[in-house]
Amino acid sequence: MQFTIAQTENGSDSLGVRYVIYGIHLEGFLFCKLRYSQLHKWNEKLRRYFGSNLVPRFPPKSYLAQTESTAEERRLQLQQYLQKVGEDPVISVSEIFTTLLKNAQQVLRNLTEVPYISQQLQSFTVKQP
């Protein structure tokens, strides 16, 4: 699977807290839009399920205001992370991986707000093998 993050959008929540939405493309087509926090929650679930040794390193959270160059660096790091996860022969066919992608794509199709994915991630559980 060839993942790219070709675009970003700025958003803000009801309290005015700003965030970035990453437009994730799969094989060149816009597949879904997710926030860093949503990808981070997904990464935590992957690590709990597969262990830290199999799951690639996730880009660290930044507590400082992002400049244009740090925002671009994070975009590239997230793109590399998704690419590595998508190339892994075990992770890429797992239920947790495919479920997140299906839910994210459904949200984009329905033009539903991005926070819906956070609810799906919190309620989604996978039985340990």
HUHU-V189083 format. One record per residue. PSI is psi as a letter, one per 20 degrees, with the letter a starting at -180 (none if undefined). NEAR is the number of other C-alpha atoms within 10 Angstrom. D_CENTER is the distance of its C-alpha to the mean C-alpha in whole Angstrom. Layout:
BEGIN
PSI_NEAR_D_CENTER, PSI_NEAR_D_CENTER
END
This chain:
BEGIN
p_13_15, o_13_14, p_23_11, q_23_11, n_22_10, i_15_14, q_13_14, q_17_13, q_11_14, q_10_16, r_13_16, q_11_18, a_9_18, i_6_22, i_6_23, j_8_22, p_8_19, q_10_17, r_14_14, p_17_12, p_19_10, p_22_8, o_20_10, p_24_8, q_18_11, p_16_12, k_11_16, i_12_17, q_12_16, p_17_13, g_20_11, r_22_9, p_23_8, q_19_6, r_20_7, g_17_6, h_14_8, g_22_6, h_19_3, g_16_7, g_14_8, g_19_7, g_21_8, h_16_11, g_19_12, g_21_11, h_16_14, h_13_16, g_19_16, i_16_17, q_11_18, h_13_17, h_8_19, h_14_17, p_19_14, q_17_13, p_16_13, q_15_10, p_17_11, q_10_13, q_10_13, p_10_16, i_6_19, q_7_21, p_8_20, p_12_18, r_9_21, h_8_20, h_9_20, h_13_18, g_15_15, h_13_16, g_14_16, g_17_12, g_22_11, g_16_13, g_17_11, h_24_8, g_21_9, g_19_11, g_19_9, h_21_7, g_17_11, g_18_13, g_22_11, h_18_12, i_15_15, p_14_16, i_9_18, g_12_18, g_19_14, i_15_14, j_12_16, q_14_16, g_13_15, h_19_12, g_18_10, h_13_12, g_14_12, g_18_9, g_15_9, g_12_12, g_16_12, g_22_9, h_18_12, g_15_14, g_18_13, g_16_14, h_11_17, i_8_18, k_9_17, q_12_17, q_10_15, h_18_11, i_13_12, h_13_13, h_24_10, g_18_10, g_11_14, g_15_13, g_18_11, h_12_14, i_8_16, p_12_15, q_12_17, p_12_18, p_7_21, q_7_22, none_5_24
END
